[in-house]
């Protein structure tokens, strides 16, 4: 609750809560949707991430796990991107004709 004192709107939603669990309910309801929007943006960025001719392989390789990590942070345990799915997706983004 002390971390919310600077945010009057959030604090007003939890001022009468007695437990941490009670605090998370209204906060998740109010602010949880922004996480879904961010997840959609990250998924779009991932789908648009293809190895371009002017991008070095190290730069491309660095972008991919950063997006996966950010997506996994916002996904539930059963939805996370694990190595097998990540590897298939990554190799599908590389132009093998070069």
The first five atom37 places (N, CA, C, CB, O) and aatype in JSON, in Angstrom:
{
  "aatype": [20, 20, 20, 20, 20, 20, 20, 20, 20, 20, 20, 20, 20, 20, 20, 20, 20, 20, 20, 20, 20, 20, 20, 20, 20, 20, 20, 20, 20, 20, 20, 20, 20, 20, 20, 20, 20, 20, 20, 20, 20, 20, 20, 20, 20, 20, 20, 20, 20, 20, 20, 20, 20, 20, 20, 20, 20, 20, 20, 20, 20, 20, 20, 20, 20, 20, 20, 20, 20, 20, 20, 20, 20, 20, 20, 20, 20, 20, 20, 20, 20, 20, 20, 20, 20, 20, 20, 20, 20, 20, 20, 20, 20, 20, 20, 20, 20, 20],
  "atom_mask": [
    [1, 1, 1, 1, 1],
    [1, 1, 1, 1, 1],
    [1, 1, 1, 1, 1],
    [1, 1, 1, 1, 1],
    [1, 1, 1, 1, 1],
    [1, 1, 1, 1, 1],
    [1, 1, 1, 1, 1],
    [1, 1, 1, 1, 1],
    [1, 1, 1, 1, 1],
    [1, 1, 1, 1, 1],
    [1, 1, 1, 1, 1],
    [1, 1, 1, 1, 1],
    [1, 1, 1, 1, 1],
    [1, 1, 1, 1, 1],
    [1, 1, 1, 1, 1],
    [1, 1, 1, 1, 1],
    [1, 1, 1, 1, 1],
    [1, 1, 1, 1, 1],
    [1, 1, 1, 1, 1],
    [1, 1, 1, 1, 1],
    [1, 1, 1, 1, 1],
    [1, 1, 1, 1, 1],
    [1, 1, 1, 1, 1],
    [1, 1, 1, 1, 1],
    [1, 1, 1, 1, 1],
    [1, 1, 1, 1, 1],
    [1, 1, 1, 1, 1],
    [1, 1, 1, 1, 1],
    [1, 1, 1, 1, 1],
    [1, 1, 1, 1, 1],
    [1, 1, 1, 1, 1],
    [1, 1, 1, 1, 1],
    [1, 1, 1, 1, 1],
    [1, 1, 1, 1, 1],
    [1, 1, 1, 1, 1],
    [1, 1, 1, 1, 1],
    [1, 1, 1, 1, 1],
    [1, 1, 1, 1, 1],
    [1, 1, 1, 1, 1],
    [1, 1, 1, 1, 1],
    [1, 1, 1, 1, 1],
    [1, 1, 1, 1, 1],
    [1, 1, 1, 1, 1],
    [1, 1, 1, 1, 1],
    [1, 1, 1, 1, 1],
    [1, 1, 1, 1, 1],
    [1, 1, 1, 1, 1],
    [1, 1, 1, 1, 1],
    [1, 1, 1, 1, 1],
    [1, 1, 1, 1, 1],
    [1, 1, 1, 1, 1],
    [1, 1, 1, 1, 1],
    [1, 1, 1, 1, 1],
    [1, 1, 1, 1, 1],
    [1, 1, 1, 1, 1],
    [1, 1, 1, 1, 1],
    [1, 1, 1, 1, 1],
    [1, 1, 1, 1, 1],
    [1, 1, 1, 1, 1],
    [1, 1, 1, 1, 1],
    [1, 1, 1, 1, 1],
    [1, 1, 1, 1, 1],
    [1, 1, 1, 1, 1],
    [1, 1, 1, 1, 1],
    [1, 1, 1, 1, 1],
    [1, 1, 1, 1, 1],
    [1, 1, 1, 1, 1],
    [1, 1, 1, 1, 1],
    [1, 1, 1, 1, 1],
    [1, 1, 1, 1, 1],
    [1, 1, 1, 1, 1],
    [1, 1, 1, 1, 1],
    [1, 1, 1, 1, 1],
    [1, 1, 1, 1, 1],
    [1, 1, 1, 1, 1],
    [1, 1, 1, 1, 1],
    [1, 1, 1, 1, 1],
    [1, 1, 1, 1, 1],
    [1, 1, 1, 1, 1],
    [1, 1, 1, 1, 1],
    [1, 1, 1, 1, 1],
    [1, 1, 1, 1, 1],
    [1, 1, 1, 1, 1],
    [1, 1, 1, 1, 1],
    [1, 1, 1, 1, 1],
    [1, 1, 1, 1, 1],
    [1, 1, 1, 1, 1],
    [1, 1, 1, 1, 1],
    [1, 1, 1, 1, 1],
    [1, 1, 1, 1, 1],
    [1, 1, 1, 1, 1],
    [1, 1, 1, 1, 1],
    [1, 1, 1, 1, 1],
    [1, 1, 1, 1, 1],
    [1, 1, 1, 1, 1],
    [1, 1, 1, 1, 1],
    [1, 1, 1, 1, 1],
    [1, 1, 1, 1, 1]
  ],
  "atom_positions": [
    [[0.83, -1.19, 0.0], [0.0, 0.0, 0.0], [0.87, 1.25, 0.0], [-0.94, 0.0, 1.2], [0.51, 2.27, -0.6]],
    [[2.02, 1.18, 0.67], [2.89, 2.34, 0.72], [3.42, 2.71, -0.66], [4.05, 2.09, 1.66], [3.67, 3.88, -0.94]],
    [[3.58, 1.72, -1.52], [4.09, 2.01, -2.86], [3.03, 2.7, -3.72], [4.55, 0.73, -3.54], [3.36, 3.23, -4.79]],
    [[1.8, 2.71, -3.3], [0.72, 3.34, -4.08], [0.35, 4.74, -3.59], [-0.5, 2.46, -4.04], [-0.5, 5.39, -4.19]],
    [[0.97, 5.2, -2.53], [0.57, 6.5, -1.97], [0.8, 7.66, -2.94], [1.33, 6.75, -0.69], [0.12, 8.68, -2.83]],
    [[1.73, 7.53, -3.85], [1.98, 8.59, -4.84], [0.98, 8.56, -5.99], [3.39, 8.46, -5.4], [0.89, 9.52, -6.76]],
    [[0.23, 7.48, -6.11], [-0.77, 7.33, -7.17], [-2.15, 7.33, -6.52], [-0.54, 6.02, -8.01], [-2.65, 6.29, -6.11]],
    [[-2.75, 8.51, -6.43], [-4.01, 8.66, -5.7], [-5.13, 7.79, -6.26], [-4.45, 10.11, -5.73], [-5.93, 7.25, -5.49]],
    [[-5.18, 7.64, -7.58], [-6.24, 6.83, -8.18], [-6.12, 5.36, -7.77], [-6.2, 6.95, -9.71], [-7.11, 4.73, -7.39]],
    [[-4.91, 4.83, -7.84], [-4.69, 3.43, -7.45], [-4.89, 3.25, -5.96], [-3.29, 2.97, -7.86], [-5.49, 2.27, -5.51]],
    [[-4.39, 4.18, -5.2], [-4.49, 4.07, -3.74], [-5.95, 4.09, -3.29], [-3.71, 5.22, -3.07], [-6.32, 3.37, -2.36]],
    [[-6.77, 4.9, -3.93], [-8.19, 4.97, -3.55], [-8.91, 3.65, -3.8], [-8.88, 6.09, -4.33], [-9.92, 3.37, -3.14]],
    [[-8.41, 2.85, -4.72], [-9.04, 1.57, -5.02], [-8.72, 0.5, -3.97], [-8.6, 1.08, -6.39], [-9.45, -0.49, -3.86]],
    [[-7.65, 0.69, -3.21], [-7.21, -0.35, -2.28], [-7.17, 0.1, -0.83], [-5.84, -0.83, -2.67], [-6.76, -0.66, 0.05]],
    [[-7.6, 1.31, -0.56], [-7.45, 1.87, 0.78], [-8.17, 1.04, 1.85], [-7.98, 3.29, 0.8], [-7.72, 0.99, 2.99]],
    [[-9.25, 0.4, 1.49], [-10.01, -0.4, 2.47], [-9.6, -1.88, 2.48], [-11.49, -0.28, 2.17], [-10.2, -2.66, 3.21]],
    [[-8.62, -2.26, 1.71], [-8.2, -3.66, 1.65], [-7.35, -4.01, 2.87], [-7.4, -3.93, 0.35], [-6.59, -3.19, 3.39]],
    [[-7.51, -5.26, 3.31], [-6.79, -5.71, 4.5], [-5.62, -6.63, 4.21], [-7.74, -6.39, 5.42], [-4.69, -6.73, 5.01]],
    [[-5.65, -7.32, 3.08], [-4.58, -8.27, 2.76], [-4.01, -7.95, 1.38], [-5.11, -9.72, 2.8], [-4.62, -7.23, 0.59]],
    [[-2.83, -8.5, 1.11], [-2.2, -8.31, -0.21], [-3.09, -8.89, -1.31], [-0.81, -8.98, -0.24], [-3.2, -8.3, -2.39]],
    [[-3.71, -10.01, -1.04], [-4.6, -10.63, -2.02], [-5.77, -9.69, -2.36], [-5.13, -11.98, -1.5], [-6.14, -9.54, -3.52]],
    [[-6.33, -9.08, -1.34], [-7.43, -8.12, -1.55], [-6.97, -6.91, -2.34], [-8.0, -7.67, -0.21], [-7.76, -6.35, -3.11]],
    [[-5.74, -6.51, -2.19], [-5.2, -5.36, -2.92], [-5.05, -5.69, -4.4], [-3.85, -4.94, -2.33], [-5.35, -4.86, -5.26]],
    [[-4.58, -6.91, -4.7], [-4.32, -7.27, -6.09], [-5.59, -7.37, -6.92], [-3.58, -8.57, -6.16], [-5.55, -7.09, -8.12]],
    [[-6.71, -7.75, -6.33], [-7.95, -7.9, -7.1], [-8.34, -6.62, -7.84], [-9.09, -8.31, -6.18], [-8.48, -6.66, -9.07]],
    [[-8.53, -5.49, -7.15], [-8.92, -4.27, -7.88], [-7.82, -3.74, -8.8], [-9.32, -3.18, -6.91], [-8.11, -3.17, -9.85]],
    [[-6.56, -3.94, -8.42], [-5.47, -3.47, -9.28], [-5.41, -4.26, -10.57], [-4.14, -3.56, -8.54], [-5.19, -3.7, -11.64]],
    [[-5.61, -5.57, -10.47], [-5.6, -6.4, -11.67], [-6.78, -6.04, -12.58], [-5.65, -7.89, -11.3], [-6.63, -5.96, -13.8]],
    [[-7.93, -5.82, -11.98], [-9.11, -5.46, -12.76], [-8.9, -4.13, -13.49], [-10.34, -5.37, -11.86], [-9.26, -3.99, -14.66]],
    [[-8.32, -3.17, -12.79], [-8.13, -1.83, -13.35], [-6.98, -1.76, -14.35], [-7.9, -0.84, -12.24], [-7.1, -1.16, -15.41]],
    [[-5.85, -2.37, -14.0], [-4.63, -2.19, -14.79], [-4.19, -3.42, -15.56], [-3.52, -1.75, -13.9], [-3.23, -3.35, -16.33]],
    [[-4.85, -4.54, -15.38], [-4.44, -5.79, -16.02], [-4.56, -5.76, -17.53], [-5.25, -6.91, -15.5], [-3.79, -6.43, -18.21]],
    [[-5.49, -5.01, -18.06], [-5.69, -4.97, -19.5], [-4.51, -4.36, -20.24], [-6.94, -4.2, -19.82], [-4.24, -4.73, -21.38]],
    [[-3.8, -3.43, -19.61], [-2.66, -2.82, -20.3], [-1.6, -3.87, -20.6], [-2.07, -1.69, -19.46], [-0.9, -3.77, -21.61]],
    [[-1.48, -4.87, -19.74], [-0.53, -5.94, -19.98], [-0.92, -6.72, -21.24], [-0.46, -6.87, -18.78], [-0.04, -7.13, -22.0]],
    [[-2.22, -6.93, -21.46], [-2.67, -7.63, -22.66], [-2.38, -6.82, -23.91], [-4.16, -7.94, -22.57], [-2.04, -7.38, -24.95]],
    [[-2.51, -5.52, -23.83], [-2.2, -4.65, -24.97], [-0.7, -4.74, -25.26], [-2.63, -3.17, -24.69], [-0.3, -4.85, -26.42]],
    [[0.12, -4.68, -24.22], [1.56, -4.79, -24.43], [1.92, -6.14, -25.03], [2.3, -4.59, -23.11], [2.81, -6.23, -25.88]],
    [[1.25, -7.19, -24.59], [1.51, -8.52, -25.15], [1.18, -8.55, -26.64], [0.7, -9.58, -24.4], [1.94, -9.13, -27.42]],
    [[0.08, -7.95, -27.03], [-0.28, -7.89, -28.46], [0.77, -7.13, -29.26], [-1.66, -7.21, -28.64], [1.14, -7.54, -30.36]],
    [[1.25, -6.03, -28.72], [2.29, -5.25, -29.4], [3.56, -6.08, -29.55], [2.59, -3.94, -28.62], [4.17, -6.08, -30.62]],
    [[3.95, -6.77, -28.49], [5.15, -7.61, -28.55], [4.99, -8.74, -29.57], [5.46, -8.19, -27.17], [5.94, -9.05, -30.3]],
    [[3.81, -9.35, -29.63], [3.57, -10.41, -30.61], [3.65, -9.87, -32.03], [2.2, -11.06, -30.37], [4.17, -10.55, -32.92]],
    [[3.14, -8.66, -32.25], [3.25, -8.04, -33.58], [4.71, -7.74, -33.93], [2.43, -6.75, -33.63], [5.14, -7.96, -35.06]],
    [[5.46, -7.25, -32.95], [6.88, -6.98, -33.19], [7.61, -8.27, -33.52], [7.51, -6.3, -31.96], [8.49, -8.29, -34.38]],
    [[7.27, -9.35, -32.83], [7.92, -10.63, -33.1], [7.57, -11.14, -34.49], [7.51, -11.67, -32.04], [8.44, -11.63, -35.21]],
    [[6.3, -11.01, -34.87], [5.9, -11.5, -36.19], [6.53, -10.68, -37.31], [4.38, -11.48, -36.32], [6.69, -11.17, -38.43]],
    [[6.89, -9.42, -37.03], [7.52, -8.56, -38.03], [9.04, -8.65, -38.0], [7.09, -7.13, -37.83], [9.72, -8.0, -38.8]],
    [[9.57, -9.43, -37.09], [11.03, -9.52, -36.93], [11.6, -10.56, -37.89], [11.4, -9.87, -35.46], [11.54, -11.76, -37.64]],
    [[12.14, -10.07, -38.97], [12.82, -10.93, -39.94], [14.23, -10.42, -40.13], [12.05, -10.97, -41.3], [14.48, -9.22, -40.04]],
    [[15.13, -11.3, -40.37], [16.53, -10.94, -40.6], [16.61, -10.18, -41.91], [17.45, -12.21, -40.62], [16.36, -10.75, -42.97]],
    [[16.96, -8.92, -41.84], [17.11, -8.09, -43.02], [18.58, -8.11, -43.46], [16.64, -6.62, -42.74], [19.47, -8.4, -42.67]],
    [[18.8, -7.8, -44.71], [20.16, -7.82, -45.25], [21.09, -6.86, -44.53], [20.12, -7.48, -46.73], [22.28, -7.16, -44.35]],
    [[20.56, -5.72, -44.1], [21.42, -4.72, -43.47], [21.51, -4.88, -41.94], [20.9, -3.33, -43.8], [22.11, -4.05, -41.27]],
    [[20.92, -5.96, -41.39], [21.0, -6.25, -39.96], [22.01, -7.36, -39.74], [19.61, -6.63, -39.38], [21.93, -8.42, -40.36]],
    [[22.94, -7.13, -38.86], [23.91, -8.18, -38.58], [23.24, -9.32, -37.82], [25.12, -7.63, -37.76], [22.24, -9.1, -37.13]],
    [[23.77, -10.51, -37.95], [23.21, -11.65, -37.25], [23.24, -11.46, -35.73], [23.97, -12.92, -37.64], [22.26, -11.79, -35.07]],
    [[24.33, -10.94, -35.14], [24.31, -10.71, -33.69], [23.2, -9.75, -33.25], [25.67, -10.17, -33.23], [22.58, -9.96, -32.21]],
    [[22.97, -8.69, -34.04], [21.89, -7.76, -33.69], [20.52, -8.43, -33.78], [21.94, -6.53, -34.62], [19.66, -8.23, -32.92]],
    [[20.33, -9.23, -34.82], [19.07, -9.94, -34.99], [18.88, -10.95, -33.85], [19.03, -10.67, -36.35], [17.79, -11.06, -33.29]],
    [[19.92, -11.66, -33.53], [19.84, -12.66, -32.47], [19.52, -12.0, -31.13], [21.17, -13.44, -32.37], [18.8, -12.58, -30.32]],
    [[20.04, -10.81, -30.89], [19.76, -10.11, -29.63], [18.31, -9.65, -29.53], [20.69, -8.91, -29.5], [17.73, -9.66, -28.44]],
    [[17.71, -9.24, -30.63], [16.33, -8.75, -30.61], [15.34, -9.86, -30.27], [15.98, -8.14, -31.97], [14.39, -9.64, -29.52]],
    [[15.57, -11.01, -30.82], [14.61, -12.11, -30.67], [14.41, -12.54, -29.22], [15.07, -13.3, -31.48], [13.27, -12.55, -28.76]],
    [[15.46, -12.89, -28.47], [15.21, -13.32, -27.09], [14.68, -12.21, -26.18], [16.48, -13.87, -26.49], [14.0, -12.48, -25.2]],
    [[14.99, -10.97, -26.52], [14.43, -9.87, -25.73], [12.92, -9.82, -25.87], [15.05, -8.53, -26.17], [12.21, -9.62, -24.88]],
    [[12.42, -10.0, -27.08], [10.97, -10.01, -27.28], [10.34, -11.22, -26.6], [10.64, -10.02, -28.78], [9.29, -11.1, -25.96]],
    [[10.96, -12.38, -26.73], [10.43, -13.6, -26.1], [10.39, -13.42, -24.59], [11.3, -14.84, -26.47], [9.4, -13.79, -23.95]],
    [[11.43, -12.87, -24.02], [11.49, -12.67, -22.57], [10.39, -11.71, -22.11], [12.87, -12.13, -22.16], [9.74, -11.96, -21.09]],
    [[10.18, -10.64, -22.84], [9.13, -9.69, -22.49], [7.74, -10.32, -22.62], [9.22, -8.44, -23.36], [6.86, -10.05, -21.81]],
    [[7.55, -11.15, -23.65], [6.27, -11.83, -23.81], [6.05, -12.83, -22.69], [6.2, -12.54, -25.17], [4.95, -12.89, -22.12]],
    [[7.06, -13.61, -22.37], [6.93, -14.61, -21.31], [6.61, -13.96, -19.96], [8.21, -15.42, -21.19], [5.9, -14.56, -19.14]],
    [[7.11, -12.77, -19.74], [6.83, -12.06, -18.5], [5.33, -11.78, -18.36], [7.62, -10.74, -18.46], [4.8, -11.75, -17.25]],
    [[4.65, -11.59, -19.49], [3.23, -11.25, -19.48], [2.31, -12.45, -19.71], [2.96, -10.22, -20.52], [1.09, -12.3, -19.61]],
    [[2.86, -13.61, -20.0], [2.06, -14.8, -20.26], [1.91, -15.66, -19.01], [2.67, -15.62, -21.38], [2.74, -15.61, -18.11]],
    [[0.85, -16.45, -18.98], [0.68, -17.43, -17.91], [1.65, -18.58, -18.09], [-0.76, -17.94, -17.88], [2.24, -18.75, -19.16]],
    [[1.82, -19.37, -17.06], [2.79, -20.47, -17.07], [2.55, -21.43, -18.23], [2.73, -21.23, -15.76], [3.52, -21.86, -18.86]],
    [[1.32, -21.76, -18.52], [1.01, -22.72, -19.59], [1.13, -22.13, -20.99], [-0.39, -23.25, -19.4], [1.09, -22.87, -21.97]],
    [[1.3, -20.82, -21.09], [1.36, -20.16, -22.39], [2.77, -19.74, -22.78], [0.47, -18.95, -22.39], [2.98, -19.27, -23.9]],
    [[3.72, -19.9, -21.9], [5.07, -19.38, -22.12], [5.73, -19.99, -23.35], [5.94, -19.64, -20.89], [5.43, -21.12, -23.75]],
    [[6.62, -19.22, -23.93], [7.41, -19.67, -25.07], [8.61, -20.43, -24.54], [7.85, -18.48, -25.98], [9.5, -19.83, -23.94]],
    [[8.65, -21.72, -24.75], [9.78, -22.52, -24.32], [10.73, -22.73, -25.49], [9.31, -23.87, -23.74], [10.41, -22.34, -26.62]],
    [[11.86, -23.32, -25.25], [12.93, -23.41, -26.25], [12.48, -23.97, -27.59], [14.04, -24.24, -25.72], [12.85, -23.43, -28.63]],
    [[11.72, -25.03, -27.59], [11.34, -25.67, -28.85], [10.55, -24.7, -29.74], [10.53, -26.94, -28.58], [10.83, -24.56, -30.93]],
    [[9.55, -24.06, -29.16], [8.74, -23.1, -29.91], [9.57, -21.9, -30.34], [7.54, -22.63, -29.07], [9.45, -21.43, -31.48]],
    [[10.41, -21.4, -29.46], [11.26, -20.26, -29.78], [12.21, -20.59, -30.91], [12.05, -19.83, -28.54], [12.38, -19.8, -31.84]],
    [[12.84, -21.76, -30.85], [13.8, -22.16, -31.88], [13.13, -22.29, -33.25], [14.46, -23.48, -31.51], [13.67, -21.81, -34.24]],
    [[11.96, -22.92, -33.31], [11.25, -23.05, -34.59], [10.91, -21.69, -35.16], [9.96, -23.88, -34.4], [11.08, -21.45, -36.36]],
    [[10.44, -20.79, -34.3], [10.07, -19.45, -34.76], [11.3, -18.69, -35.24], [9.37, -18.68, -33.63], [11.26, -18.04, -36.28]],
    [[12.38, -18.77, -34.48], [13.59, -18.04, -34.84], [14.12, -18.49, -36.2], [14.65, -18.23, -33.77], [14.43, -17.66, -37.05]],
    [[14.23, -19.8, -36.41], [14.78, -20.28, -37.68], [13.84, -20.0, -38.86], [15.07, -21.77, -37.6], [14.28, -19.95, -40.01]],
    [[12.56, -19.82, -38.58], [11.63, -19.44, -39.64], [11.79, -18.0, -40.08], [10.22, -19.67, -39.18], [11.28, -17.61, -41.13]],
    [[12.49, -17.2, -39.28], [12.67, -15.79, -39.59], [13.96, -15.5, -40.35], [12.63, -14.99, -38.33], [14.2, -14.35, -40.72]],
    [[14.77, -16.49, -40.56], [16.04, -16.29, -41.24], [15.9, -16.67, -42.7], [17.15, -17.12, -40.56], [15.36, -17.73, -43.03]],
    [[16.37, -15.81, -43.57], [16.33, -16.07, -45.0], [17.45, -17.05, -45.34], [16.48, -14.75, -45.81], [18.63, -16.7, -45.31]],
    [[17.08, -18.28, -45.66], [18.09, -19.32, -45.92], [18.63, -19.27, -47.34], [17.5, -20.69, -45.65], [19.55, -20.03, -47.67]],
    [[18.08, -18.4, -48.2], [18.55, -18.28, -49.57], [19.88, -17.54, -49.69], [17.52, -17.59, -50.4], [20.49, -17.53, -50.76]],
    [[20.32, -16.93, -48.6], [21.56, -16.14, -48.67], [22.78, -17.01, -48.51], [21.57, -15.05, -47.6], [23.9, -16.52, -48.55]]
  ]
}
